[in-house]
Amino acid sequence: MTYEQLVEQVQGIAQKADVSGIEGHVAFQFNIEGEAAGAFYLEFKEGKAYVEPYEYYDRDVLITCTAQTLLKIMEGKLDPVLAFTLKKIRVEGDLGKALLLKEVVGKK
């Protein structure tokens, strides 16, 4: 998998996510290690989710993981809290906002 393919897959998942219940603005930056390495962000604002292939310096949360781990989380196959506990992801920033990811991923 390439970086571009990963970003495209996450964009597709994010477009289906129901973020209408999230108030305000929340920005996640993902630093991907290994296959498909690179950085991109996921932003929730005005009831919509946006994914762009750029670093986001004014982020609320920075998550570092592999592409496979991120896709499992985004598809609802791996709980983000469990992934953190198992050290499959590293999280920096606002942990309260990081938990919002669990509210929207893997839901149709």
C-alpha positions as CSV (number, residue, x, y, z in Angstrom):
1,M,0.0,0.0,0.0
2,T,1.2,3.5,-0.8
3,Y,0.8,6.7,1.2
4,E,-1.6,8.0,-1.4
5,Q,-3.8,4.8,-1.2
6,L,-3.9,5.0,2.6
7,V,-5.0,8.6,2.6
8,E,-7.7,7.8,0.0
9,Q,-9.0,4.9,2.1
10,V,-9.1,7.0,5.2
11,Q,-10.9,9.8,3.2
12,G,-13.5,7.3,2.1
13,I,-14.1,6.0,5.7
14,A,-14.2,9.6,7.1
15,Q,-16.8,10.7,4.5
16,K,-19.2,8.0,5.9
17,A,-18.6,8.9,9.5
18,D,-21.3,10.6,11.5
19,V,-19.5,13.5,13.2
20,S,-22.7,15.6,13.6
21,G,-22.6,15.1,17.4
22,I,-19.1,16.6,17.7
23,E,-19.2,20.2,18.7
24,G,-16.4,22.7,17.8
25,H,-13.3,21.8,16.0
26,V,-11.1,18.7,16.5
27,A,-7.9,18.0,14.4
28,F,-5.9,14.8,14.5
29,Q,-2.6,14.4,12.8
30,F,-1.5,10.8,11.9
31,N,2.2,10.1,11.5
32,I,2.4,6.7,9.7
33,E,5.4,4.6,10.2
34,G,6.6,1.7,8.0
35,E,4.6,0.9,4.8
36,A,2.8,4.0,3.5
37,A,4.9,6.3,5.7
38,G,3.9,9.9,5.9
39,A,1.7,12.4,7.7
40,F,-1.8,13.5,7.1
41,Y,-4.7,14.9,9.1
42,L,-8.3,14.2,10.0
43,E,-10.4,17.2,11.0
44,F,-13.9,17.4,12.4
45,K,-15.6,20.8,11.9
46,E,-19.1,22.0,11.3
47,G,-20.5,18.5,11.4
48,K,-18.2,17.2,8.7
49,A,-15.0,15.2,8.5
50,Y,-12.1,16.2,6.3
51,V,-8.9,14.3,5.5
52,E,-5.9,16.0,3.8
53,P,-2.4,14.8,3.0
54,Y,-0.6,17.5,5.0
55,E,0.8,18.0,8.4
56,Y,-1.4,19.9,10.7
57,Y,0.6,22.1,13.1
58,D,-2.4,23.4,15.1
59,R,-3.6,19.9,15.9
60,D,-5.3,18.7,19.0
61,V,-4.0,15.2,18.9
62,L,-1.0,13.5,17.3
63,I,-1.3,9.7,16.7
64,T,1.7,7.7,15.5
65,C,1.1,4.1,14.2
66,T,1.4,1.9,11.2
67,A,-1.0,2.0,8.2
68,Q,-2.5,-1.4,9.1
69,T,-3.2,-0.3,12.7
70,L,-4.9,2.9,11.6
71,L,-7.1,1.2,9.0
72,K,-8.2,-1.4,11.7
73,I,-9.1,1.5,14.0
74,M,-10.9,3.4,11.3
75,E,-12.9,0.3,10.1
76,G,-13.9,-0.4,13.7
77,K,-11.9,-3.6,13.9
78,L,-9.6,-2.4,16.6
79,D,-10.6,-0.2,19.6
80,P,-8.4,2.9,19.8
81,V,-8.1,2.6,23.6
82,L,-7.0,-1.0,23.3
83,A,-4.5,-0.1,20.6
84,F,-3.1,2.6,23.0
85,T,-3.0,0.1,25.8
86,L,-1.2,-2.5,23.6
87,K,1.2,0.2,22.5
88,K,0.1,-0.1,18.8
89,I,-0.4,3.6,18.7
90,R,1.3,6.5,20.5
91,V,-0.8,9.5,21.4
92,E,0.3,13.1,22.1
93,G,-2.0,16.0,22.9
94,D,-5.5,16.3,24.2
95,L,-6.5,12.8,25.3
96,G,-10.1,13.9,25.8
97,K,-10.3,14.9,22.1
98,A,-8.4,11.7,21.2
99,L,-11.3,9.7,22.6
100,L,-13.6,11.4,20.1
101,L,-12.1,9.2,17.4
102,K,-13.7,6.2,19.1
103,E,-17.1,7.8,18.8
104,V,-17.1,8.1,15.0
105,V,-14.9,5.3,13.6
106,G,-16.3,2.0,12.4
107,K,-19.9,3.3,12.4
108,K,-22.0,3.3,9.4
